[in-house]
Amino acid sequence: MYHEPVLLNESVDGLAIKPNGVYVDCTFGGGGHSKEILSRLNEEGRLYAFDQDADAANNAIDDLRFSLLPMNFRFIERGLRIHNLRKVDGILADLGVSSHQFDTAARGFSLRFDGPLDMRMNTASKLSAAELLMQVDEPELIHILRTYGEIPNAKRLATALIERRGSQPIKSTFELVDLLNGFSPVQKRHSYQAQVFQALRIAVNEELEALRALLESSLSLLDEGGRLSIISYHSLEDRMVKRFVKEGWMDDEAQRDAFGRRHFRFQPVHKKTIDPSEEEIASNPRARSARLRVAERVELWK
């Protein structure tokens, strides 16, 4: 299987689908979430899916109600305008890396397989992880490791990576793993190395910038009553989504009117995240870190 969809029913249930509605799957991948959405639409409903990975096109669904747009979901508004769309009823995103990407050694996402240190979700992008390690300066590399991977010895590791490129540039996943062995706590070796890979992947693909753009676009795209359903896999993504659906703003505090009432633009559908069941985790271990948040587009002053 290309990718086993995580929290399939829960995330699609969260969209509260109208049979004749218009929906967006921002992370098409193997098409699992898209197929479930289509199963709940009638002949008037429409689904638009995004995926920047060229491999996803092999899974395109032969359905007149379906359109696949080969681009990063950060360009959701631009992509939908191609289809003369400015409003939709629901947006779903399953963030992170697909099983297909992790299990393909040549993509360089996994520390389990030796392959080129690539990590690009869009293989047409200009900067691979190996190239990033060759070009970034030490302060920026420290920031990447510390912020995106929460690496405790980020400065020491960054210094070693910078020194290494002067003599023998790191070009493969196992070359990176070999260097990391000297910095990983023995008891937490796998998690430490996975966090480094995560940090580089986030930087290469500008994942947080893309998520920010998607969230901001959702404000103008979703009709009042429309739903946002987002599955995240690490705390950086989840904190961003949590803040946004709670406050309705990325940076500034929520606006207030002359009476001191706050302006809310989203209302969480559930008080807490929806997490995978033990049964789902047992059948799909990669679901373990998934967290689903669902919010409804509103315009409230209170």
C-alpha positions as CSV (number, residue, x, y, z in Angstrom):
1,M,0.0,0.0,0.0
2,Y,1.3,3.5,-0.9
3,H,0.1,5.0,2.4
4,E,-2.4,3.8,5.0
5,P,-4.5,6.8,5.9
6,V,-4.4,7.8,9.5
7,L,-7.5,8.7,11.5
8,L,-9.5,8.2,8.3
9,N,-13.0,8.2,9.5
10,E,-12.4,10.7,12.3
11,S,-10.8,13.3,10.0
12,V,-13.4,13.0,7.3
13,D,-16.2,12.9,9.9
14,G,-14.8,16.2,11.2
15,L,-15.6,17.9,7.8
16,A,-19.3,17.3,8.4
17,I,-19.6,16.7,4.7
18,K,-22.5,18.1,2.7
19,P,-23.2,15.7,-0.2
20,N,-23.2,18.5,-2.7
21,G,-20.3,20.4,-1.1
22,V,-16.9,21.4,-2.3
23,Y,-13.9,20.0,-0.4
24,V,-10.1,20.1,-0.5
25,D,-7.7,17.3,0.4
26,C,-4.3,19.1,0.8
27,T,-2.2,16.0,1.1
28,F,-3.5,13.5,-1.5
29,G,-0.7,10.9,-1.2
30,G,-2.2,7.5,-1.8
31,G,-5.7,8.9,-2.0
32,G,-7.1,7.2,1.1
33,H,-8.8,10.4,2.6
34,S,-9.9,11.5,-0.9
35,K,-11.7,8.3,-1.6
36,E,-13.5,8.5,1.7
37,I,-14.6,12.0,1.0
38,L,-15.8,11.1,-2.5
39,S,-17.8,8.2,-1.0
40,R,-19.8,10.8,0.9
41,L,-20.5,13.2,-2.0
42,N,-23.3,13.0,-4.5
43,E,-22.9,13.7,-8.2
44,E,-22.9,17.5,-7.5
45,G,-20.2,17.4,-5.0
46,R,-16.6,18.2,-5.9
47,L,-13.2,17.3,-4.4
48,Y,-9.9,19.1,-5.2
49,A,-6.7,17.4,-4.0
50,F,-3.1,18.8,-3.8
51,D,0.2,17.0,-3.7
52,Q,3.6,18.3,-4.7
53,D,5.1,14.8,-4.9
54,A,5.0,13.6,-8.6
55,D,4.6,10.0,-7.4
56,A,1.2,10.8,-6.1
57,A,-0.1,11.3,-9.7
58,N,0.1,7.5,-10.0
59,N,-2.8,7.3,-7.6
60,A,-5.1,9.8,-9.3
61,I,-8.8,8.8,-9.0
62,D,-10.8,8.4,-12.1
63,D,-13.8,10.3,-11.1
64,L,-15.4,13.4,-12.8
65,R,-15.9,14.9,-9.4
66,F,-12.2,14.8,-8.6
67,S,-9.3,17.0,-9.7
68,L,-5.6,16.6,-8.6
69,L,-3.4,19.7,-8.6
70,P,0.3,18.9,-8.6
71,M,1.5,21.6,-6.3
72,N,2.3,22.4,-2.7
73,F,-0.8,23.1,-0.6
74,R,0.7,26.5,0.4
75,F,-0.6,27.6,-3.0
76,I,-4.1,26.4,-2.3
77,E,-5.7,29.7,-3.2
78,R,-3.8,30.0,-6.5
79,G,-4.6,26.4,-7.4
80,L,-8.3,26.7,-6.7
81,R,-8.6,29.9,-8.7
82,I,-7.5,27.9,-11.8
83,H,-10.9,26.1,-11.3
84,N,-12.7,29.4,-10.6
85,L,-13.1,28.6,-7.0
86,R,-12.9,31.1,-4.2
87,K,-14.9,29.3,-1.5
88,V,-15.0,25.7,-0.2
89,D,-16.9,23.8,2.5
90,G,-14.0,22.0,4.0
91,I,-10.3,21.5,4.0
92,L,-8.4,18.4,5.2
93,A,-4.6,18.0,5.6
94,D,-2.7,15.0,6.8
95,L,0.7,16.6,7.4
96,G,4.1,14.9,7.5
97,V,5.7,12.2,5.3
98,S,3.8,9.3,3.6
99,S,4.8,5.7,4.1
100,H,5.7,5.5,0.4
101,Q,8.2,8.4,0.9
102,F,9.7,6.9,4.1
103,D,10.0,3.4,2.5
104,T,11.7,4.5,-0.7
105,A,15.4,4.6,0.0
106,A,16.1,6.9,-2.9
107,R,14.0,9.7,-1.3
108,G,16.3,9.9,1.8
109,F,13.7,10.4,4.4
110,S,14.4,7.3,6.6
111,L,17.5,6.5,8.6
112,R,16.6,2.8,8.2
113,F,17.7,2.7,4.5
114,D,20.9,3.9,2.8
115,G,20.3,6.3,0.0
116,P,20.9,9.9,-1.2
117,L,20.4,12.5,1.5
118,D,17.6,14.1,-0.4
119,M,14.4,14.6,1.7
120,R,12.6,16.7,-0.9
121,M,8.9,16.1,-1.0
122,N,8.9,17.8,-4.4
123,T,11.8,16.2,-6.2
124,A,11.9,19.2,-8.6
125,S,12.8,21.6,-5.7
126,K,16.2,23.0,-5.9
127,L,17.7,22.2,-2.4
128,S,18.2,18.7,-1.1
129,A,19.2,17.9,2.5
130,A,22.7,17.2,1.4
131,E,22.9,20.6,-0.4
132,L,21.4,22.4,2.6
133,L,24.2,20.9,4.8
134,M,26.7,22.3,2.4
135,Q,25.3,25.8,2.1
136,V,23.7,26.8,5.4
137,D,25.9,28.7,7.9
138,E,26.4,27.6,11.5
139,P,24.0,29.9,13.2
140,E,21.2,28.9,10.8
141,L,22.0,25.2,11.2
142,I,21.9,25.6,15.0
143,H,18.5,27.2,14.6
144,I,17.2,24.4,12.4
145,L,18.4,21.6,14.8
146,R,17.2,23.4,17.9
147,T,13.9,24.7,16.6
148,Y,12.7,22.0,14.3
149,G,14.3,19.0,16.0
150,E,14.6,20.2,19.6
151,I,18.1,18.8,19.6
152,P,19.7,19.5,23.1
153,N,23.3,19.6,21.8
154,A,22.4,21.5,18.7
155,K,25.5,23.8,18.8
156,R,28.0,21.0,19.1
157,L,26.4,18.9,16.4
158,A,26.1,21.9,14.0
159,T,29.8,22.6,14.5
160,A,30.7,19.0,13.7
161,L,28.5,19.1,10.6
162,I,30.1,22.3,9.3
163,E,33.6,21.0,9.9
164,R,32.7,17.7,8.2
165,R,31.7,19.4,4.9
166,G,35.1,20.9,4.5
167,S,36.8,17.5,4.2
168,Q,34.1,14.9,3.3
169,P,30.6,16.2,2.5
170,I,27.7,14.1,3.7
171,K,25.8,12.8,0.7
172,S,23.9,9.7,2.0
173,T,21.6,8.9,4.9
174,F,24.0,6.3,6.4
175,E,26.9,8.8,6.3
176,L,24.7,11.2,8.3
177,V,23.7,8.4,10.7
178,D,27.3,7.4,11.1
179,L,28.2,10.9,12.2
180,L,25.2,11.1,14.5
181,N,26.2,8.0,16.3
182,G,28.9,10.1,18.0
183,F,26.4,12.6,19.4
184,S,23.4,10.4,20.2
185,P,22.7,9.4,23.8
186,V,23.0,5.6,23.8
187,Q,19.6,5.0,25.4
188,K,17.9,7.4,23.0
189,R,19.9,6.9,19.8
190,H,17.0,6.2,17.5
191,S,14.8,9.1,18.7
192,Y,17.7,11.5,18.6
193,Q,18.6,10.6,15.1
194,A,15.0,10.7,14.0
195,Q,14.7,14.3,15.4
196,V,17.8,15.4,13.4
197,F,16.2,13.9,10.2
198,Q,13.0,15.6,11.1
199,A,14.7,19.0,11.5
200,L,16.4,18.8,8.2
201,R,13.3,17.6,6.4
202,I,11.2,20.5,7.8
203,A,13.9,22.9,6.7
204,V,14.3,21.4,3.2
205,N,10.6,21.5,2.5
206,E,9.8,24.7,4.4
207,E,7.0,22.7,6.1
208,L,6.1,25.2,8.8
209,E,5.9,28.1,6.3
210,A,3.6,26.0,4.1
211,L,1.4,25.2,7.0
212,R,1.2,28.8,8.0
213,A,0.2,29.7,4.4
214,L,-2.5,27.0,4.4
215,L,-4.0,28.2,7.7
216,E,-4.1,31.8,6.6
217,S,-5.6,30.8,3.3
218,S,-8.3,28.9,5.1
219,L,-9.7,32.1,6.5
220,S,-10.7,33.4,3.1
221,L,-11.5,30.0,1.5
222,L,-13.9,28.6,4.1
223,D,-17.4,29.7,4.1
224,E,-18.9,30.3,7.6
225,G,-19.7,26.9,9.0
226,G,-17.0,25.3,6.9
227,R,-14.6,22.9,8.6
228,L,-10.8,22.6,8.9
229,S,-9.6,19.1,9.7
230,I,-5.8,18.8,10.3
231,I,-3.7,15.8,11.3
232,S,-0.2,16.7,12.7
233,Y,2.6,14.5,13.8
234,H,4.9,16.7,15.9
235,S,4.5,19.4,18.5
236,L,5.6,22.3,16.2
237,E,2.8,21.6,13.8
238,D,0.3,20.9,16.5
239,R,1.1,24.0,18.5
240,M,0.7,26.1,15.4
241,V,-2.7,24.6,14.5
242,K,-3.9,24.8,18.1
243,R,-3.1,28.5,18.4
244,F,-4.6,29.3,15.1
245,V,-7.9,27.6,15.7
246,K,-8.1,29.0,19.2
247,E,-7.1,32.6,18.4
248,G,-7.9,32.8,14.6
249,W,-4.6,34.7,14.2
250,M,-1.0,33.7,13.5
251,D,0.9,36.5,15.2
252,D,-1.2,39.2,16.8
253,E,-3.7,38.8,19.6
254,A,-7.3,38.4,18.7
255,Q,-9.0,41.7,17.8
256,R,-11.3,43.3,20.3
257,D,-14.2,45.7,19.7
258,A,-15.1,48.9,21.5
259,F,-16.8,46.7,24.2
260,G,-13.8,44.6,24.8
261,R,-15.2,41.6,23.1
262,R,-12.8,39.3,21.3
263,H,-13.2,38.4,17.7
264,F,-13.1,34.6,17.1
265,R,-12.8,33.3,13.5
266,F,-12.7,29.6,14.3
267,Q,-14.4,27.5,16.9
268,P,-12.8,24.1,17.9
269,V,-15.2,21.3,17.4
270,H,-13.5,19.2,20.1
271,K,-11.9,20.4,23.3
272,K,-8.9,18.1,22.9
273,T,-7.1,16.5,20.0
274,I,-8.5,13.2,18.6
275,D,-5.8,10.6,18.9
276,P,-5.6,7.2,17.2
277,S,-7.1,4.2,19.0
278,E,-4.9,1.4,20.3
279,E,-6.3,-0.8,17.5
280,E,-5.2,1.7,14.8
281,I,-1.7,2.1,16.3
282,A,-1.3,-1.7,16.5
283,S,-2.2,-2.1,12.8
284,N,-0.3,1.1,11.7
285,P,2.5,2.1,14.1
286,R,3.2,5.3,12.2
287,A,-0.2,6.6,13.5
288,R,1.2,6.7,17.1
289,S,2.2,10.4,17.0
290,A,-0.9,11.6,15.0
291,R,-3.1,14.3,16.5
292,L,-6.3,15.5,14.9
293,R,-7.8,19.0,15.4
294,V,-11.1,20.1,13.8
295,A,-12.4,23.6,13.8
296,E,-15.4,25.4,12.3
297,R,-15.2,28.7,10.5
298,V,-17.2,31.3,12.5
299,E,-17.4,35.1,13.0
300,L,-18.0,35.6,16.7
301,W,-17.6,38.5,19.1
302,K,-17.7,37.5,22.7
